[in-house]
């Protein structure tokens, strides 16, 4: 019971702080305020720094590599273990169906 009460108090405190911060941000970054800021200020606030940009690009490349590997694995999935439609099993299914209707 003590642990639950402490957790509730902690969570309640965090929610209170977040509400105060978010309300202030909503006022600070209202469309009216932002539209009145110089472009340089908006760029300084919103622009991604070089470290974050490099990390994002690295992660995007990693995702592309992993997706490429997944595509290759699906090509070798002869038993369709994943249950997903692949070019191989979709083509095979279409061929089977067309043979059935060829008469």
Wavefront OBJ file of the C-alpha trace (Angstrom):
o trace
v 0.000 0.000 0.000
v 2.864 2.402 0.814
v 4.515 1.673 -2.524
v 1.274 2.323 -4.426
v 0.716 5.592 -2.572
v 4.293 6.735 -3.221
v 3.950 5.838 -6.911
v 0.663 7.759 -7.101
v 2.192 10.837 -5.456
v 5.247 10.662 -7.731
v 3.110 10.268 -10.856
v 0.788 13.060 -9.769
v 3.764 15.366 -9.208
v 5.212 14.558 -12.617
v 1.859 15.211 -14.290
v 1.602 18.566 -12.516
v 5.054 19.651 -13.626
v 4.437 18.455 -17.195
v 1.136 20.351 -17.330
v 2.812 23.577 -16.225
v 5.633 23.158 -18.729
v 3.371 22.235 -21.615
v 0.991 25.115 -20.978
v 3.921 27.530 -20.987
v 5.221 26.038 -24.243
v 1.803 26.366 -25.859
v 1.843 30.090 -25.098
v 5.516 30.581 -26.020
v 5.117 28.806 -29.361
v 1.659 29.947 -30.375
v 1.258 30.583 -34.110
v 1.093 34.329 -33.476
v 4.342 34.364 -31.492
v 6.201 32.056 -33.883
v 5.126 34.026 -36.961
v 6.581 37.175 -35.398
v 10.005 35.589 -34.758
v 12.898 36.228 -37.148
v 13.809 33.311 -39.425
v 17.192 32.941 -37.706
v 15.506 32.453 -34.330
v 13.096 29.847 -35.686
v 15.996 28.057 -37.359
v 18.005 28.088 -34.114
v 15.068 26.613 -32.199
v 13.904 24.050 -34.733
v 17.006 23.038 -36.655
v 18.486 19.625 -36.067
v 22.078 19.799 -34.817
v 24.869 18.030 -36.710
v 25.138 15.213 -34.159
v 21.425 14.440 -34.245
v 21.366 14.702 -38.041
v 24.274 12.275 -38.350
v 22.660 9.831 -35.928
v 19.327 10.027 -37.767
v 21.019 9.415 -41.128
v 22.973 6.489 -39.679
v 19.792 4.958 -38.260
v 17.894 5.512 -41.522
v 20.677 3.670 -43.367
v 20.513 0.861 -40.809
v 16.734 0.557 -41.274
v 17.192 0.453 -45.064
v 19.819 -2.281 -44.703
v 17.607 -4.304 -42.367
v 14.595 -3.919 -44.673
v 16.712 -5.066 -47.603
v 17.799 -8.116 -45.607
v 14.195 -8.847 -44.679
v 13.197 -8.680 -48.337
v 15.956 -11.149 -49.177
v 14.808 -13.485 -46.406
v 11.225 -13.361 -47.698
v 12.500 -14.426 -51.120
v 13.967 -17.564 -49.567
v 10.873 -18.263 -47.459
v 9.683 -21.164 -49.623
v 7.373 -22.500 -46.920
v 5.934 -19.037 -46.209
v 6.554 -19.391 -42.485
v 5.906 -15.693 -41.961
v 2.500 -15.900 -43.652
v 3.215 -12.735 -45.611
v 2.634 -12.371 -49.315
v 5.954 -12.539 -51.116
v 6.660 -12.160 -54.814
v 7.467 -15.880 -54.988
v 4.387 -17.287 -53.264
v 2.058 -14.704 -54.811
v 3.269 -15.645 -58.293
v 2.992 -19.348 -57.504
v -0.559 -18.902 -56.203
v -1.541 -16.951 -59.314
v -0.076 -19.665 -61.534
v -1.959 -22.396 -59.647
v -5.233 -20.502 -59.935
v -4.747 -19.794 -63.638
v -4.007 -23.492 -64.304
v -7.264 -24.433 -62.571
v -9.245 -22.150 -64.883
v -7.344 -23.040 -68.059
v -9.620 -26.060 -68.477
l 1 2 3 4 5 6 7 8 9 10 11 12 13 14 15 16 17 18 19 20 21 22 23 24 25 26 27 28 29 30 31 32 33 34 35 36 37 38 39 40 41 42 43 44 45 46 47 48 49 50 51 52 53 54 55 56 57 58 59 60 61 62 63 64 65 66 67 68 69 70 71 72 73 74 75 76 77 78 79 80 81 82 83 84 85 86 87 88 89 90 91 92 93 94 95 96 97 98 99 100 101 102 103
